[in-house]
Amino acid sequence: MTQTALDFTRPRPGDLFKYGTQCHKIYERLLQQGKITNIEIVYELRIPNSTGRISDIREALKPHLMTVSDAKRTEDGQFEYALIG
């Protein structure tokens, strides 16, 4: 019996999203830093619909057994998302 090797590397942003799109920018930041807040998405990345893009990223990550955490409120009132998997 032969066991197939599993690949646990995370997909690159360009493998999931067209370069420069809102989802590409958010996912790239999640890969680099592991987490991102709604304030960073809106004011640094200039993406007004942060929750919609997070949902899109979750859908794209499902086949890779990954997801983005539910929004967790930080002490200063921001919502933080993290990459899981």
Backbone hydrogen bonds, N-H to C=O, Kabsch-Sander energy under -0.5 kcal/mol:
donor,donor_aa,acceptor,acceptor_aa,energy
8,F,6,L,-0.7
15,D,12,R,-1.3
16,L,12,R,-0.8
16,L,13,P,-0.9
17,F,13,P,-2.7
21,T,18,K,-1.9
25,K,21,T,-2.3
26,I,22,Q,-2.2
27,Y,23,C,-2.8
28,E,24,H,-2.3
29,R,25,K,-1.8
30,L,26,I,-2.4
31,L,27,Y,-2.4
32,Q,28,E,-2.0
33,Q,29,R,-2.9
34,G,30,L,-2.3
36,I,81,Y,-2.4
38,N,79,F,-2.3
41,I,37,T,-2.1
42,V,38,N,-2.4
43,Y,39,I,-2.9
44,E,39,I,-0.6
44,E,40,E,-1.3
45,L,40,E,-2.1
47,I,41,I,-2.1
50,S,48,P,-1.2
53,R,49,N,-1.8
54,I,50,S,-2.2
55,S,51,T,-1.9
56,D,52,G,-1.9
57,I,53,R,-2.4
58,R,54,I,-2.4
59,E,55,S,-2.0
60,A,56,D,-2.0
61,L,57,I,-1.8
62,K,58,R,-1.2
64,H,61,L,-1.6
65,L,62,K,-2.0
66,M,61,L,-1.6
67,T,84,I,-2.3
69,S,82,A,-3.2
72,K,80,E,-2.2
73,R,71,A,-0.5
74,T,78,Q,-3.0
77,G,74,T,-1.8
80,E,72,K,-2.7
81,Y,36,I,-3.4
83,L,34,G,-1.9
84,I,67,T,-2.9
